[in-house]
Amino acid sequence: MEDFHVSINETGRIVIPAPIRKKLNLRKGDDLIVKLSEQNIINIQTSKQYLDKLQNLIKSKDKNLTLSEDLINMRKEEQL
C-alpha cells in the first residue's frame, strides 16, 4: 500500500485517508482501538478486529499454552 501524508489539526485530530478507510470498511462513528508500541509505532484496529483476535486466542488450537501465554505472544506479535 502507498504512503499518505496527513497532518494534525489544532484539536490533535488526524484524518485517515479515504483509500485506507475504504479498505478497512471504516465508517463515521466506528469504535477504534489505538495502541502505541515501545518502538513508537501507532497501531489502529476496530473494536471488532480486537475482539476477534481475543476470541481466536481462546479458541487456540495449541492447548498446551495457557491463555496468559497466548496473550503474551499476541503482544509480542503486535510489537513487530
N, CA, C and O atoms as a DFTB+ gen file, in Angstrom:
320 C
 N C O
     1  1       0.845      -1.187       0.000
     2  2       0.000       0.000       0.000
     3  2       0.885       1.243       0.000
     4  3       1.999       1.236       0.524
     5  1       0.385       2.260      -0.573
     6  2       1.151       3.504      -0.679
     7  2       1.158       4.283       0.640
     8  3       0.324       4.047       1.515
     9  1       2.088       5.196       0.768
    10  2       2.159       6.079       1.930
    11  2       1.269       7.290       1.696
    12  3       1.085       7.729       0.561
    13  1       0.720       7.824       2.777
    14  2      -0.111       9.016       2.709
    15  2       0.449      10.060       3.658
    16  3       0.915       9.726       4.747
    17  1       0.407      11.313       3.256
    18  2       0.827      12.408       4.114
    19  2      -0.421      12.961       4.804
    20  3      -1.385      13.351       4.145
    21  1      -0.392      12.990       6.129
    22  2      -1.508      13.553       6.897
    23  2      -0.943      14.568       7.871
    24  3       0.250      14.547       8.174
    25  1      -1.785      15.447       8.356
    26  2      -1.340      16.425       9.346
    27  2      -2.287      16.392      10.541
    28  3      -3.394      15.857      10.473
    29  1      -1.825      16.970      11.615
    30  2      -2.602      17.049      12.852
    31  2      -3.232      18.432      12.913
    32  3      -2.552      19.441      12.729
    33  1      -4.551      18.475      13.174
    34  2      -5.192      19.790      13.258
    35  2      -5.048      20.374      14.656
    36  3      -4.422      19.770      15.528
    37  1      -5.623      21.536      14.863
    38  2      -5.451      22.251      16.141
    39  2      -6.039      21.504      17.339
    40  3      -5.660      21.785      18.477
    41  1      -6.955      20.562      17.111
    42  2      -7.523      19.791      18.225
    43  2      -6.834      18.440      18.391
    44  3      -7.269      17.616      19.196
    45  1      -5.755      18.208      17.632
    46  2      -4.986      16.971      17.764
    47  2      -5.513      15.818      16.930
    48  3      -5.087      14.679      17.119
    49  1      -6.416      16.085      16.027
    50  2      -7.005      15.031      15.209
    51  2      -6.259      14.868      13.887
    52  3      -5.721      15.820      13.323
    53  1      -6.250      13.621      13.420
    54  2      -5.748      13.338      12.080
    55  2      -6.879      12.676      11.291
    56  3      -7.786      12.076      11.866
    57  1      -6.808      12.795       9.990
    58  2      -7.796      12.167       9.126
    59  2      -7.171      10.922       8.519
    60  3      -6.070      10.975       7.970
    61  1      -7.884       9.793       8.619
    62  2      -7.432       8.570       7.965
    63  2      -7.819       8.696       6.492
    64  3      -8.996       8.875       6.180
    65  1      -6.854       8.608       5.591
    66  2      -7.153       8.797       4.171
    67  2      -8.238       7.835       3.669
    68  3      -8.340       6.696       4.123
    69  1      -9.043       8.327       2.717
    70  2     -10.178       7.573       2.186
    71  2      -9.809       6.177       1.683
    72  3     -10.543       5.231       1.969
    73  1      -8.701       6.001       0.943
    74  2      -8.387       4.639       0.469
    75  2      -8.196       3.644       1.615
    76  3      -8.559       2.474       1.494
    77  1      -7.625       4.113       2.725
    78  2      -7.435       3.240       3.888
    79  2      -8.779       2.959       4.548
    80  3      -9.064       1.819       4.914
    81  1      -9.613       3.998       4.704
    82  2     -10.946       3.799       5.301
    83  2     -11.765       2.820       4.472
    84  3     -12.462       1.968       5.021
    85  1     -11.682       2.942       3.155
    86  2     -12.439       2.036       2.286
    87  2     -11.932       0.600       2.418
    88  3     -12.723      -0.336       2.526
    89  1     -10.616       0.435       2.407
    90  2     -10.039      -0.908       2.506
    91  2     -10.413      -1.573       3.828
    92  3     -10.665      -2.777       3.868
    93  1     -10.450      -0.791       4.910
    94  2     -10.785      -1.328       6.227
    95  2     -12.281      -1.268       6.536
    96  3     -12.722      -1.684       7.607
    97  1     -13.053      -0.744       5.584
    98  2     -14.504      -0.607       5.754
    99  2     -14.848       0.206       7.008
   100  3     -15.744      -0.163       7.768
   101  1     -14.132       1.305       7.215
   102  2     -14.376       2.175       8.362
   103  2     -15.452       3.184       8.027
   104  3     -15.475       3.750       6.935
   105  1     -16.337       3.400       8.975
   106  2     -17.447       4.341       8.795
   107  2     -17.452       5.356       9.933
   108  3     -16.877       5.116      10.995
   109  1     -18.096       6.473       9.703
   110  2     -18.248       7.507      10.722
   111  2     -18.855       6.870      11.980
   112  3     -19.855       6.154      11.914
   113  1     -18.229       7.148      13.115
   114  2     -18.734       6.642      14.384
   115  2     -18.185       5.290      14.801
   116  3     -18.470       4.829      15.906
   117  1     -17.393       4.631      13.929
   118  2     -16.805       3.342      14.302
   119  2     -15.904       3.514      15.522
   120  3     -15.228       4.531      15.676
   121  1     -15.910       2.511      16.374
   122  2     -15.080       2.497      17.571
   123  2     -13.735       1.874      17.220
   124  3     -13.689       0.773      16.672
   125  1     -12.641       2.565      17.528
   126  2     -11.302       2.085      17.206
   127  2     -10.459       1.943      18.464
   128  3     -10.646       2.673      19.437
   129  1      -9.533       0.999      18.433
   130  2      -8.555       0.808      19.500
   131  2      -7.221       1.317      18.963
   132  3      -6.774       0.872      17.906
   133  1      -6.583       2.238      19.672
   134  2      -5.298       2.807      19.259
   135  2      -4.258       2.433      20.301
   136  3      -4.436       2.687      21.492
   137  1      -3.165       1.822      19.838
   138  2      -2.081       1.415      20.742
   139  2      -0.772       2.028      20.254
   140  3      -0.577       2.261      19.061
   141  1       0.105       2.279      21.197
   142  2       1.448       2.764      20.890
   143  2       2.445       1.718      21.354
   144  3       2.483       1.373      22.535
   145  1       3.259       1.207      20.423
   146  2       4.246       0.187      20.782
   147  2       5.447       0.834      21.455
   148  3       5.578       2.058      21.483
   149  1       6.311       0.002      21.991
   150  2       7.542       0.506      22.614
   151  2       8.440       1.184      21.585
   152  3       9.289       2.002      21.939
   153  1       8.250       0.841      20.303
   154  2       9.044       1.447      19.226
   155  2       8.351       2.689      18.671
   156  3       8.738       3.196      17.618
   157  1       7.323       3.185      19.377
   158  2       6.550       4.374      18.975
   159  2       5.832       4.189      17.647
   160  3       5.724       5.124      16.854
   161  1       5.346       2.983      17.411
   162  2       4.535       2.695      16.233
   163  2       3.075       2.682      16.675
   164  3       2.710       2.009      17.639
   165  1       2.245       3.441      15.952
   166  2       0.823       3.501      16.273
   167  2       0.105       2.378      15.536
   168  3       0.254       2.222      14.324
   169  1      -0.674       1.599      16.277
   170  2      -1.466       0.514      15.712
   171  2      -2.932       0.846      15.936
   172  3      -3.343       1.144      17.058
   173  1      -3.724       0.795      14.860
   174  2      -5.150       1.104      14.956
   175  2      -5.935      -0.119      14.493
   176  3      -5.692      -0.656      13.413
   177  1      -6.887      -0.552      15.331
   178  2      -7.763      -1.668      14.996
   179  2      -9.193      -1.276      15.328
   180  3      -9.439      -0.446      16.203
   181  1     -10.133      -1.889      14.613
   182  2     -11.523      -1.708      15.018
   183  2     -11.743      -2.545      16.277
   184  3     -11.004      -3.494      16.541
   185  1     -12.746      -2.191      17.032
   186  2     -13.077      -2.978      18.220
   187  2     -13.396      -4.412      17.831
   188  3     -13.049      -5.346      18.554
   189  1     -14.056      -4.591      16.692
   190  2     -14.391      -5.939      16.225
   191  2     -13.127      -6.735      15.912
   192  3     -13.036      -7.909      16.270
   193  1     -12.149      -6.113      15.250
   194  2     -10.894      -6.812      14.954
   195  2     -10.208      -7.237      16.250
   196  3      -9.699      -8.353      16.356
   197  1     -10.199      -6.345      17.226
   198  2      -9.557      -6.633      18.504
   199  2     -10.269      -7.783      19.208
   200  3      -9.622      -8.695      19.725
   201  1     -11.597      -7.740      19.229
   202  2     -12.384      -8.794      19.868
   203  2     -12.181     -10.121      19.148
   204  3     -12.032     -11.159      19.793
   205  1     -12.175     -10.096      17.812
   206  2     -11.943     -11.323      17.047
   207  2     -10.592     -11.938      17.389
   208  3     -10.469     -13.157      17.513
   209  1      -9.582     -11.092      17.539
   210  2      -8.244     -11.572      17.878
   211  2      -8.244     -12.248      19.249
   212  3      -7.640     -13.306      19.429
   213  1      -8.927     -11.629      20.214
   214  2      -9.006     -12.216      21.550
   215  2      -9.784     -13.531      21.541
   216  3      -9.392     -14.488      22.209
   217  1     -10.879     -13.582      20.790
   218  2     -11.665     -14.810      20.704
   219  2     -10.861     -15.929      20.065
   220  3     -10.965     -17.085      20.476
   221  1     -10.059     -15.594      19.063
   222  2      -9.205     -16.607      18.432
   223  2      -8.170     -17.142      19.407
   224  3      -7.795     -18.312      19.334
   225  1      -7.708     -16.301      20.312
   226  2      -6.764     -16.770      21.336
   227  2      -7.417     -17.827      22.213
   228  3      -6.808     -18.844      22.547
   229  1      -8.652     -17.574      22.576
   230  2      -9.363     -18.511      23.442
   231  2      -9.594     -19.832      22.726
   232  3      -9.559     -20.892      23.352
   233  1      -9.829     -19.778      21.427
   234  2     -10.067     -20.979      20.626
   235  2      -8.768     -21.605      20.129
   236  3      -8.785     -22.514      19.299
   237  1      -7.649     -21.112      20.641
   238  2      -6.334     -21.537      20.157
   239  2      -6.242     -23.053      20.043
   240  3      -6.675     -23.791      20.928
   241  1      -5.663     -23.497      18.927
   242  2      -5.522     -24.929      18.694
   243  2      -4.438     -25.536      19.563
   244  3      -4.459     -26.737      19.832
   245  1      -3.484     -24.715      20.009
   246  2      -2.397     -25.218      20.841
   247  2      -2.852     -25.163      22.294
   248  3      -2.672     -24.151      22.972
   249  1      -3.439     -26.249      22.762
   250  2      -3.985     -26.289      24.127
   251  2      -2.884     -26.422      25.185
   252  3      -3.173     -26.402      26.381
   253  1      -1.622     -26.557      24.751
   254  2      -0.516     -26.636      25.705
   255  2      -0.172     -25.270      26.281
   256  3       0.508     -25.177      27.303
   257  1      -0.644     -24.197      25.620
   258  2      -0.381     -22.846      26.108
   259  2      -1.529     -22.381      26.985
   260  3      -2.688     -22.704      26.726
   261  1      -1.210     -21.637      28.001
   262  2      -2.252     -21.026      28.819
   263  2      -2.723     -19.756      28.126
   264  3      -2.050     -19.245      27.231
   265  1      -3.859     -19.257      28.531
   266  2      -4.375     -18.024      27.947
   267  2      -3.398     -16.872      28.162
   268  3      -3.223     -16.032      27.279
   269  1      -2.760     -16.829      29.338
   270  2      -1.805     -15.747      29.592
   271  2      -0.604     -15.844      28.646
   272  3      -0.094     -14.821      28.189
   273  1      -0.154     -17.062      28.352
   274  2       0.949     -17.227      27.400
   275  2       0.512     -16.800      25.999
   276  3       1.284     -16.186      25.263
   277  1      -0.723     -17.128      25.637
   278  2      -1.255     -16.688      24.352
   279  2      -1.279     -15.168      24.259
   280  3      -0.898     -14.604      23.234
   281  1      -1.723     -14.500      25.323
   282  2      -1.785     -13.039      25.334
   283  2      -0.397     -12.423      25.220
   284  3      -0.201     -11.437      24.509
   285  1       0.561     -13.009      25.924
   286  2       1.943     -12.514      25.849
   287  2       2.464     -12.656      24.422
   288  3       3.107     -11.739      23.909
   289  1       2.202     -13.776      23.780
   290  2       2.650     -13.992      22.398
   291  2       1.971     -13.012      21.452
   292  3       2.596     -12.524      20.510
   293  1       0.697     -12.719      21.693
   294  2      -0.029     -11.762      20.840
   295  2       0.604     -10.383      20.967
   296  3       0.789      -9.696      19.963
   297  1       0.938      -9.967      22.188
   298  2       1.557      -8.649      22.400
   299  2       2.911      -8.575      21.697
   300  3       3.264      -7.546      21.120
   301  1       3.665      -9.677      21.751
   302  2       4.960      -9.699      21.068
   303  2       4.787      -9.538      19.564
   304  3       5.563      -8.830      18.922
   305  1       3.773     -10.191      18.996
   306  2       3.499     -10.070      17.561
   307  2       3.130      -8.643      17.193
   308  3       3.524      -8.155      16.134
   309  1       2.371      -7.960      18.064
   310  2       1.958      -6.590      17.794
   311  2       3.141      -5.642      17.737
   312  3       3.083      -4.621      17.052
   313  1       4.212      -5.964      18.448
   314  2       5.368      -5.077      18.510
   315  2       6.287      -5.258      17.310
   316  3       7.223      -4.480      17.127
   317  1       6.035      -6.264      16.497
   318  2       6.893      -6.483      15.315
   319  2       6.579      -5.526      14.214
   320  3       7.207      -5.575      13.156
